[in-house]
Each structure stands twice: as C-alpha cells, then as structure tokens.
Amino acid sequence: MDEDLARIMATASFRASKELTEIVLILKEYLPEDRELRVGVASAIAEIGMKVMQPAFDAHPQLEAEFKARMDRYGRST
C-alpha cells in the first residue's frame, strides 16, 4: 500500500468513526434504554480502527504520528 492510499484510508476511518461516535451520543440521549444498539455502533467503530485504520498505520507508521500530532494540536485529524 502506498502512502497516499494509507492516508486516504486513515482519513476516511477517522471521519467514519467520528460520525458513528456522534450516533452513540445521540442514542445515549434519546434512546438510553437500547444499550445493545450503542454497543453495536461502538463495535463498528472498533472494527474500523482494527481493520482499516491500523493497517494503514502499520504500512506507514509515520502517518500515525502525523495524525496524533494533528489531533493533539487541533483536535481533529484533517
């Protein structure tokens, strides 16, 4: 995997995870009784991290440091 593709994968993973995290917060507020659904969405977030984001970072470790530095500084990955 080249670095550009790894960056695209990592960026898309961050965006998808952010969107799903917002869903978890909405579910927690408006459907607090459905813990199973929230856990399901959280599991999807974890899968994105393990199956999409981590392989991109494994292929190009400097990307992980780059994304972390950007998150630390700006609170966002892109």
Biopython code that builds the backbone (N, CA, C, O; Angstrom):
import numpy as np
from Bio.PDB.StructureBuilder import StructureBuilder

atoms = [
    (1, "MET", "N", (0.859, -1.171, 0.000)),
    (1, "MET", "CA", (0.000, 0.000, 0.000)),
    (1, "MET", "C", (0.903, 1.231, 0.000)),
    (1, "MET", "O", (1.809, 1.341, 0.826)),
    (2, "ASP", "N", (0.656, 2.147, -0.919)),
    (2, "ASP", "CA", (1.483, 3.350, -0.926)),
    (2, "ASP", "C", (0.974, 4.339, 0.126)),
    (2, "ASP", "O", (-0.117, 4.183, 0.674)),
    (3, "GLU", "N", (1.785, 5.347, 0.387)),
    (3, "GLU", "CA", (1.486, 6.287, 1.463)),
    (3, "GLU", "C", (0.211, 7.089, 1.199)),
    (3, "GLU", "O", (-0.550, 7.361, 2.127)),
    (4, "ASP", "N", (-0.026, 7.464, -0.038)),
    (4, "ASP", "CA", (-1.246, 8.221, -0.344)),
    (4, "ASP", "C", (-2.497, 7.409, -0.039)),
    (4, "ASP", "O", (-3.453, 7.924, 0.540)),
    (5, "LEU", "N", (-2.489, 6.129, -0.433)),
    (5, "LEU", "CA", (-3.641, 5.276, -0.151)),
    (5, "LEU", "C", (-3.809, 5.069, 1.352)),
    (5, "LEU", "O", (-4.931, 5.070, 1.859)),
    (6, "ALA", "N", (-2.705, 4.894, 2.061)),
    (6, "ALA", "CA", (-2.776, 4.739, 3.516)),
    (6, "ALA", "C", (-3.365, 5.987, 4.166)),
    (6, "ALA", "O", (-4.167, 5.883, 5.094)),
    (7, "ARG", "N", (-2.974, 7.161, 3.690)),
    (7, "ARG", "CA", (-3.501, 8.412, 4.237)),
    (7, "ARG", "C", (-5.005, 8.534, 3.955)),
    (7, "ARG", "O", (-5.772, 8.963, 4.817)),
    (8, "ILE", "N", (-5.411, 8.157, 2.754)),
    (8, "ILE", "CA", (-6.842, 8.189, 2.409)),
    (8, "ILE", "C", (-7.623, 7.256, 3.329)),
    (8, "ILE", "O", (-8.681, 7.622, 3.840)),
    (9, "MET", "N", (-7.100, 6.053, 3.537)),
    (9, "MET", "CA", (-7.777, 5.088, 4.411)),
    (9, "MET", "C", (-7.860, 5.602, 5.844)),
    (9, "MET", "O", (-8.910, 5.501, 6.480)),
    (10, "ALA", "N", (-6.766, 6.149, 6.354)),
    (10, "ALA", "CA", (-6.758, 6.642, 7.728)),
    (10, "ALA", "C", (-7.721, 7.815, 7.889)),
    (10, "ALA", "O", (-8.454, 7.891, 8.876)),
    (11, "THR", "N", (-7.717, 8.718, 6.931)),
    (11, "THR", "CA", (-8.612, 9.879, 6.990)),
    (11, "THR", "C", (-10.076, 9.447, 6.949)),
    (11, "THR", "O", (-10.892, 9.937, 7.729)),
    (12, "ALA", "N", (-10.404, 8.542, 6.051)),
    (12, "ALA", "CA", (-11.783, 8.050, 5.959)),
    (12, "ALA", "C", (-12.185, 7.319, 7.236)),
    (12, "ALA", "O", (-13.324, 7.428, 7.689)),
    (13, "SER", "N", (-11.254, 6.581, 7.808)),
    (13, "SER", "CA", (-11.535, 5.868, 9.062)),
    (13, "SER", "C", (-11.852, 6.832, 10.192)),
    (13, "SER", "O", (-12.794, 6.623, 10.956)),
    (14, "PHE", "N", (-11.051, 7.897, 10.292)),
    (14, "PHE", "CA", (-11.315, 8.905, 11.318)),
    (14, "PHE", "C", (-12.684, 9.535, 11.128)),
    (14, "PHE", "O", (-13.432, 9.704, 12.091)),
    (15, "ARG", "N", (-13.018, 9.884, 9.884)),
    (15, "ARG", "CA", (-14.322, 10.511, 9.620)),
    (15, "ARG", "C", (-15.467, 9.575, 9.964)),
    (15, "ARG", "O", (-16.433, 9.979, 10.611)),
    (16, "ALA", "N", (-15.359, 8.323, 9.533)),
    (16, "ALA", "CA", (-16.428, 7.357, 9.808)),
    (16, "ALA", "C", (-16.583, 7.149, 11.315)),
    (16, "ALA", "O", (-17.700, 7.093, 11.831)),
    (17, "SER", "N", (-15.471, 7.037, 12.002)),
    (17, "SER", "CA", (-15.524, 6.841, 13.455)),
    (17, "SER", "C", (-16.141, 8.041, 14.152)),
    (17, "SER", "O", (-16.912, 7.890, 15.099)),
    (18, "LYS", "N", (-15.798, 9.239, 13.678)),
    (18, "LYS", "CA", (-16.375, 10.453, 14.267)),
    (18, "LYS", "C", (-17.890, 10.477, 14.080)),
    (18, "LYS", "O", (-18.628, 10.783, 15.017)),
    (19, "GLU", "N", (-18.351, 10.159, 12.884)),
    (19, "GLU", "CA", (-19.794, 10.139, 12.616)),
    (19, "GLU", "C", (-20.494, 9.109, 13.501)),
    (19, "GLU", "O", (-21.547, 9.389, 14.075)),
    (20, "LEU", "N", (-19.914, 7.937, 13.606)),
    (20, "LEU", "CA", (-20.528, 6.888, 14.427)),
    (20, "LEU", "C", (-20.503, 7.248, 15.908)),
    (20, "LEU", "O", (-21.427, 6.897, 16.643)),
    (21, "THR", "N", (-19.466, 7.938, 16.352)),
    (21, "THR", "CA", (-19.407, 8.383, 17.745)),
    (21, "THR", "C", (-20.550, 9.357, 18.030)),
    (21, "THR", "O", (-21.152, 9.316, 19.103)),
    (22, "GLU", "N", (-20.843, 10.226, 17.075)),
    (22, "GLU", "CA", (-21.972, 11.143, 17.244)),
    (22, "GLU", "C", (-23.278, 10.372, 17.368)),
    (22, "GLU", "O", (-24.156, 10.760, 18.138)),
    (23, "ILE", "N", (-23.411, 9.289, 16.618)),
    (23, "ILE", "CA", (-24.619, 8.462, 16.718)),
    (23, "ILE", "C", (-24.726, 7.851, 18.115)),
    (23, "ILE", "O", (-25.811, 7.815, 18.696)),
    (24, "VAL", "N", (-23.612, 7.374, 18.649)),
    (24, "VAL", "CA", (-23.628, 6.797, 20.002)),
    (24, "VAL", "C", (-24.130, 7.832, 21.000)),
    (24, "VAL", "O", (-24.947, 7.510, 21.863)),
    (25, "LEU", "N", (-23.657, 9.065, 20.894)),
    (25, "LEU", "CA", (-24.087, 10.126, 21.822)),
    (25, "LEU", "C", (-25.575, 10.442, 21.662)),
    (25, "LEU", "O", (-26.279, 10.662, 22.648)),
    (26, "ILE", "N", (-26.044, 10.462, 20.420)),
    (26, "ILE", "CA", (-27.473, 10.705, 20.180)),
    (26, "ILE", "C", (-28.304, 9.569, 20.760)),
    (26, "ILE", "O", (-29.320, 9.807, 21.413)),
    (27, "LEU", "N", (-27.870, 8.331, 20.522)),
    (27, "LEU", "CA", (-28.600, 7.180, 21.064)),
    (27, "LEU", "C", (-28.623, 7.211, 22.581)),
    (27, "LEU", "O", (-29.641, 6.904, 23.202)),
    (28, "LYS", "N", (-27.506, 7.578, 23.169)),
    (28, "LYS", "CA", (-27.428, 7.634, 24.638)),
    (28, "LYS", "C", (-28.422, 8.648, 25.200)),
    (28, "LYS", "O", (-29.021, 8.427, 26.252)),
    (29, "GLU", "N", (-28.588, 9.762, 24.486)),
    (29, "GLU", "CA", (-29.512, 10.793, 24.958)),
    (29, "GLU", "C", (-30.971, 10.455, 24.680)),
    (29, "GLU", "O", (-31.826, 10.627, 25.548)),
    (30, "TYR", "N", (-31.262, 9.971, 23.461)),
    (30, "TYR", "CA", (-32.652, 9.808, 23.051)),
    (30, "TYR", "C", (-33.175, 8.385, 23.105)),
    (30, "TYR", "O", (-34.383, 8.166, 23.013)),
    (31, "LEU", "N", (-32.285, 7.420, 23.250)),
    (31, "LEU", "CA", (-32.704, 6.026, 23.337)),
    (31, "LEU", "C", (-31.820, 5.298, 24.362)),
    (31, "LEU", "O", (-31.191, 4.285, 24.053)),
    (32, "PRO", "N", (-31.790, 5.841, 25.587)),
    (32, "PRO", "CA", (-30.859, 5.315, 26.585)),
    (32, "PRO", "C", (-31.112, 3.857, 26.959)),
    (32, "PRO", "O", (-30.205, 3.170, 27.430)),
    (33, "GLU", "N", (-32.319, 3.393, 26.755)),
    (33, "GLU", "CA", (-32.639, 2.019, 27.131)),
    (33, "GLU", "C", (-32.050, 0.987, 26.163)),
    (33, "GLU", "O", (-31.971, -0.195, 26.496)),
    (34, "ASP", "N", (-31.640, 1.421, 24.978)),
    (34, "ASP", "CA", (-31.133, 0.473, 23.987)),
    (34, "ASP", "C", (-29.606, 0.422, 24.010)),
    (34, "ASP", "O", (-28.930, 0.864, 23.081)),
    (35, "ARG", "N", (-29.100, -0.123, 25.085)),
    (35, "ARG", "CA", (-27.651, -0.253, 25.260)),
    (35, "ARG", "C", (-27.053, -1.161, 24.185)),
    (35, "ARG", "O", (-25.940, -0.921, 23.717)),
    (36, "GLU", "N", (-27.781, -2.186, 23.799)),
    (36, "GLU", "CA", (-27.280, -3.127, 22.797)),
    (36, "GLU", "C", (-26.975, -2.423, 21.470)),
    (36, "GLU", "O", (-25.982, -2.730, 20.810)),
    (37, "LEU", "N", (-27.825, -1.491, 21.095)),
    (37, "LEU", "CA", (-27.593, -0.743, 19.865)),
    (37, "LEU", "C", (-26.338, 0.118, 19.985)),
    (37, "LEU", "O", (-25.528, 0.172, 19.060)),
    (38, "ARG", "N", (-26.177, 0.791, 21.125)),
    (38, "ARG", "CA", (-24.972, 1.606, 21.330)),
    (38, "ARG", "C", (-23.719, 0.752, 21.301)),
    (38, "ARG", "O", (-22.708, 1.151, 20.724)),
    (39, "VAL", "N", (-23.774, -0.407, 21.912)),
    (39, "VAL", "CA", (-22.625, -1.317, 21.905)),
    (39, "VAL", "C", (-22.338, -1.780, 20.482)),
    (39, "VAL", "O", (-21.177, -1.921, 20.099)),
    (40, "GLY", "N", (-23.379, -2.017, 19.702)),
    (40, "GLY", "CA", (-23.201, -2.415, 18.309)),
    (40, "GLY", "C", (-22.488, -1.346, 17.501)),
    (40, "GLY", "O", (-21.590, -1.654, 16.718)),
    (41, "VAL", "N", (-22.879, -0.094, 17.685)),
    (41, "VAL", "CA", (-22.225, 1.004, 16.971)),
    (41, "VAL", "C", (-20.784, 1.150, 17.456)),
    (41, "VAL", "O", (-19.877, 1.368, 16.653)),
    (42, "ALA", "N", (-20.577, 1.030, 18.753)),
    (42, "ALA", "CA", (-19.217, 1.100, 19.302)),
    (42, "ALA", "C", (-18.350, -0.026, 18.744)),
    (42, "ALA", "O", (-17.163, 0.172, 18.484)),
    (43, "SER", "N", (-18.931, -1.185, 18.564)),
    (43, "SER", "CA", (-18.195, -2.304, 17.966)),
    (43, "SER", "C", (-17.803, -2.000, 16.527)),
    (43, "SER", "O", (-16.714, -2.362, 16.081)),
    (44, "ALA", "N", (-18.691, -1.337, 15.809)),
    (44, "ALA", "CA", (-18.371, -0.944, 14.429)),
    (44, "ALA", "C", (-17.202, 0.038, 14.414)),
    (44, "ALA", "O", (-16.330, -0.050, 13.550)),
    (45, "ILE", "N", (-17.178, 0.963, 15.353)),
    (45, "ILE", "CA", (-16.069, 1.913, 15.465)),
    (45, "ILE", "C", (-14.762, 1.163, 15.706)),
    (45, "ILE", "O", (-13.746, 1.460, 15.078)),
    (46, "ALA", "N", (-14.791, 0.198, 16.610)),
    (46, "ALA", "CA", (-13.597, -0.591, 16.910)),
    (46, "ALA", "C", (-13.125, -1.367, 15.686)),
    (46, "ALA", "O", (-11.925, -1.440, 15.423)),
    (47, "GLU", "N", (-14.051, -1.939, 14.946)),
    (47, "GLU", "CA", (-13.698, -2.689, 13.727)),
    (47, "GLU", "C", (-13.043, -1.784, 12.694)),
    (47, "GLU", "O", (-12.069, -2.175, 12.051)),
    (48, "ILE", "N", (-13.570, -0.588, 12.535)),
    (48, "ILE", "CA", (-12.967, 0.364, 11.600)),
    (48, "ILE", "C", (-11.520, 0.629, 12.008)),
    (48, "ILE", "O", (-10.621, 0.662, 11.167)),
    (49, "GLY", "N", (-11.314, 0.811, 13.278)),
    (49, "GLY", "CA", (-9.959, 1.047, 13.758)),
    (49, "GLY", "C", (-9.034, -0.122, 13.490)),
    (49, "GLY", "O", (-7.914, 0.059, 13.013)),
    (50, "MET", "N", (-9.503, -1.318, 13.794)),
    (50, "MET", "CA", (-8.656, -2.508, 13.654)),
    (50, "MET", "C", (-8.470, -2.934, 12.208)),
    (50, "MET", "O", (-7.374, -3.341, 11.824)),
    (51, "LYS", "N", (-9.512, -2.850, 11.407)),
    (51, "LYS", "CA", (-9.476, -3.423, 10.058)),
    (51, "LYS", "C", (-9.128, -2.425, 8.955)),
    (51, "LYS", "O", (-8.752, -2.832, 7.856)),
    (52, "VAL", "N", (-9.247, -1.134, 9.231)),
    (52, "VAL", "CA", (-8.987, -0.138, 8.189)),
    (52, "VAL", "C", (-7.865, 0.817, 8.615)),
    (52, "VAL", "O", (-6.862, 0.962, 7.915)),
    (53, "MET", "N", (-8.046, 1.459, 9.759)),
    (53, "MET", "CA", (-7.070, 2.453, 10.186)),
    (53, "MET", "C", (-5.730, 1.832, 10.565)),
    (53, "MET", "O", (-4.683, 2.310, 10.127)),
    (54, "GLN", "N", (-5.750, 0.783, 11.366)),
    (54, "GLN", "CA", (-4.491, 0.190, 11.830)),
    (54, "GLN", "C", (-3.648, -0.364, 10.681)),
    (54, "GLN", "O", (-2.431, -0.176, 10.694)),
    (55, "PRO", "N", (-4.234, -1.036, 9.692)),
    (55, "PRO", "CA", (-3.415, -1.474, 8.565)),
    (55, "PRO", "C", (-2.749, -0.306, 7.821)),
    (55, "PRO", "O", (-1.623, -0.440, 7.343)),
    (56, "ALA", "N", (-3.431, 0.818, 7.724)),
    (56, "ALA", "CA", (-2.835, 1.992, 7.090)),
    (56, "ALA", "C", (-1.651, 2.492, 7.909)),
    (56, "ALA", "O", (-0.603, 2.824, 7.355)),
    (57, "PHE", "N", (-1.819, 2.543, 9.223)),
    (57, "PHE", "CA", (-0.730, 2.983, 10.094)),
    (57, "PHE", "C", (0.411, 1.966, 10.132)),
    (57, "PHE", "O", (1.580, 2.340, 10.227)),
    (58, "ASP", "N", (0.069, 0.692, 10.058)),
    (58, "ASP", "CA", (1.115, -0.340, 10.038)),
    (58, "ASP", "C", (1.965, -0.232, 8.772)),
    (58, "ASP", "O", (3.178, -0.438, 8.810)),
    (59, "ALA", "N", (1.322, 0.091, 7.661)),
    (59, "ALA", "CA", (2.034, 0.212, 6.390)),
    (59, "ALA", "C", (2.934, 1.448, 6.368)),
    (59, "ALA", "O", (3.989, 1.447, 5.733)),
    (60, "HIS", "N", (2.508, 2.497, 7.065)),
    (60, "HIS", "CA", (3.261, 3.756, 7.081)),
    (60, "HIS", "C", (3.195, 4.349, 8.485)),
    (60, "HIS", "O", (2.388, 5.241, 8.744)),
    (61, "PRO", "N", (4.046, 3.855, 9.397)),
    (61, "PRO", "CA", (3.991, 4.271, 10.802)),
    (61, "PRO", "C", (4.081, 5.782, 11.033)),
    (61, "PRO", "O", (3.543, 6.285, 12.020)),
    (62, "GLN", "N", (4.740, 6.496, 10.157)),
    (62, "GLN", "CA", (4.852, 7.946, 10.339)),
    (62, "GLN", "C", (3.487, 8.618, 10.247)),
    (62, "GLN", "O", (3.292, 9.702, 10.797)),
    (63, "LEU", "N", (2.545, 7.984, 9.558)),
    (63, "LEU", "CA", (1.192, 8.550, 9.463)),
    (63, "LEU", "C", (0.507, 8.593, 10.824)),
    (63, "LEU", "O", (-0.194, 9.552, 11.143)),
    (64, "GLU", "N", (0.712, 7.558, 11.615)),
    (64, "GLU", "CA", (0.091, 7.531, 12.935)),
    (64, "GLU", "C", (0.585, 8.705, 13.772)),
    (64, "GLU", "O", (-0.204, 9.376, 14.438)),
    (65, "ALA", "N", (1.895, 8.950, 13.736)),
    (65, "ALA", "CA", (2.452, 10.079, 14.480)),
    (65, "ALA", "C", (1.920, 11.405, 13.927)),
    (65, "ALA", "O", (1.619, 12.324, 14.689)),
    (66, "GLU", "N", (1.807, 11.496, 12.617)),
    (66, "GLU", "CA", (1.280, 12.700, 11.976)),
    (66, "GLU", "C", (-0.160, 12.966, 12.407)),
    (66, "GLU", "O", (-0.508, 14.093, 12.759)),
    (67, "PHE", "N", (-0.990, 11.933, 12.379)),
    (67, "PHE", "CA", (-2.396, 12.080, 12.767)),
    (67, "PHE", "C", (-2.525, 12.416, 14.245)),
    (67, "PHE", "O", (-3.344, 13.251, 14.629)),
    (68, "LYS", "N", (-1.708, 11.762, 15.079)),
    (68, "LYS", "CA", (-1.751, 12.029, 16.525)),
    (68, "LYS", "C", (-1.344, 13.471, 16.812)),
    (68, "LYS", "O", (-1.991, 14.149, 17.610)),
    (69, "ALA", "N", (-0.284, 13.941, 16.173)),
    (69, "ALA", "CA", (0.170, 15.318, 16.380)),
    (69, "ALA", "C", (-0.916, 16.319, 15.981)),
    (69, "ALA", "O", (-1.129, 17.320, 16.665)),
    (70, "ARG", "N", (-1.593, 16.042, 14.877)),
    (70, "ARG", "CA", (-2.661, 16.929, 14.427)),
    (70, "ARG", "C", (-3.834, 16.912, 15.403)),
    (70, "ARG", "O", (-4.428, 17.952, 15.690)),
    (71, "MET", "N", (-4.165, 15.721, 15.913)),
    (71, "MET", "CA", (-5.261, 15.624, 16.903)),
    (71, "MET", "C", (-4.894, 16.382, 18.169)),
    (71, "MET", "O", (-5.719, 17.103, 18.730)),
    (72, "ASP", "N", (-3.646, 16.217, 18.620)),
    (72, "ASP", "CA", (-3.206, 16.905, 19.834)),
    (72, "ASP", "C", (-3.249, 18.429, 19.666)),
    (72, "ASP", "O", (-3.626, 19.159, 20.583)),
    (73, "ARG", "N", (-2.865, 18.880, 18.501)),
    (73, "ARG", "CA", (-2.779, 20.319, 18.273)),
    (73, "ARG", "C", (-4.127, 20.956, 17.946)),
    (73, "ARG", "O", (-4.471, 22.006, 18.489)),
    (74, "TYR", "N", (-4.889, 20.318, 17.060)),
    (74, "TYR", "CA", (-6.118, 20.928, 16.552)),
    (74, "TYR", "C", (-7.405, 20.240, 16.988)),
    (74, "TYR", "O", (-8.495, 20.785, 16.810)),
    (75, "GLY", "N", (-7.281, 19.041, 17.560)),
    (75, "GLY", "CA", (-8.480, 18.310, 17.952)),
    (75, "GLY", "C", (-9.185, 17.634, 16.805)),
    (75, "GLY", "O", (-10.338, 17.223, 16.936)),
    (76, "ARG", "N", (-8.498, 17.512, 15.665)),
    (76, "ARG", "CA", (-9.047, 16.835, 14.507)),
    (76, "ARG", "C", (-7.909, 16.273, 13.674)),
    (76, "ARG", "O", (-6.771, 16.731, 13.772)),
    (77, "SER", "N", (-8.216, 15.295, 12.869)),
    (77, "SER", "CA", (-7.169, 14.598, 12.124)),
    (77, "SER", "C", (-6.871, 15.244, 10.782)),
    (77, "SER", "O", (-5.769, 15.103, 10.253)),
    (78, "THR", "N", (-7.841, 15.948, 10.233)),
    (78, "THR", "CA", (-7.638, 16.571, 8.928)),
    (78, "THR", "C", (-8.183, 17.984, 8.947)),
    (78, "THR", "O", (-8.110, 18.687, 7.939)),
]
sb = StructureBuilder()
sb.init_structure("model")
sb.init_model(0)
sb.init_chain("A")
sb.init_seg("    ")
for serial, (resi, resn, name, xyz) in enumerate(atoms, 1):
    if name == "N":
        sb.init_residue(resn, " ", resi, " ")
    sb.init_atom(name, np.array(xyz, "f"), 0.0, 1.0, " ", f" {name:<3s}", serial, name[0])
structure = sb.get_structure()
